[in-house]
Amino acid sequence: MSRTTERARRVAERVTDPELPMLSLADLGVLRDVDVVGDSHVVVDITPTYSGCPAMAAMRDDLVRELTGAGFDRVEVRVSLQPAWTTDWITPAGRAALAAAGISPPGPAPSTSGPIPLSLLPTARQVRCPQCGSPATELVSEFGSTACKAQYRCTECLEPFDHVKEI
């Protein structure tokens, strides 16, 4: 990897997620590739956390702004849909940052092959409270502050918290 590509990657890795600003795109696992073509044309590949993720436009704009601000003349951001993103791509540092921000990090993603069955029932999860560490939690709503989070409440310390859904 050239020094120019390494520099572009370092800049891209510092860009944060607009919905989870304690996470860089790298720690979230959506930053897939950074390459420099020619002298200063940067090509960045990102993968959405799910189809229709509204944060993708903001991610693209932030990457373009940061990379052009770092002196790269042309920035191209491509969306890569395969393989599909999974919460297993969140780095250990990213999981720690979520917990430190009071958000329960996801457990292991369910392993599937072939079609995914549709269930209209809430997903059974083993969720620990990020405030006190208690496993005594209850689901408040499958719909949290963003589509990728569910709302829980700890029955020990009574604090509400978001949980990043396993995908």
KARA-V386353 format. One record per backbone hydrogen bond with DSSP energy under -1.0 kcal/mol. CO is the residue of the C=O (numbers start at 1). NH is the residue of the N-H. If there is no record, write none. Layout:
# KARA-V386353
co->CO nh->NH
co->CO nh->NH
This chain:
# KARA-V386353
co->2 nh->6
co->3 nh->7
co->4 nh->8
co->5 nh->9
co->6 nh->10
co->7 nh->11
co->8 nh->12
co->9 nh->13
co->11 nh->14
co->12 nh->15
co->15 nh->25
co->20 nh->23
co->23 nh->17
co->24 nh->28
co->25 nh->30
co->25 nh->31
co->27 nh->91
co->30 nh->47
co->33 nh->45
co->35 nh->43
co->37 nh->41
co->40 nh->74
co->41 nh->37
co->42 nh->76
co->43 nh->35
co->44 nh->78
co->45 nh->32
co->45 nh->33
co->46 nh->80
co->50 nh->53
co->53 nh->56
co->55 nh->59
co->56 nh->60
co->57 nh->61
co->58 nh->62
co->59 nh->63
co->60 nh->64
co->61 nh->65
co->62 nh->66
co->63 nh->67
co->64 nh->68
co->65 nh->69
co->66 nh->70
co->67 nh->72
co->68 nh->71
co->74 nh->42
co->76 nh->44
co->78 nh->46
co->86 nh->89
co->87 nh->90
co->91 nh->95
co->92 nh->96
co->93 nh->97
co->94 nh->98
co->95 nh->99
co->96 nh->100
co->97 nh->101
co->98 nh->103
co->99 nh->102
co->104 nh->164
co->129 nh->133
co->134 nh->129
co->135 nh->137
co->136 nh->155
co->138 nh->153
co->141 nh->151
co->146 nh->149
co->148 nh->165
co->149 nh->144
co->150 nh->163
co->151 nh->140
co->151 nh->141
co->152 nh->161
co->153 nh->138
co->159 nh->154
co->161 nh->152
co->162 nh->104
co->163 nh->150
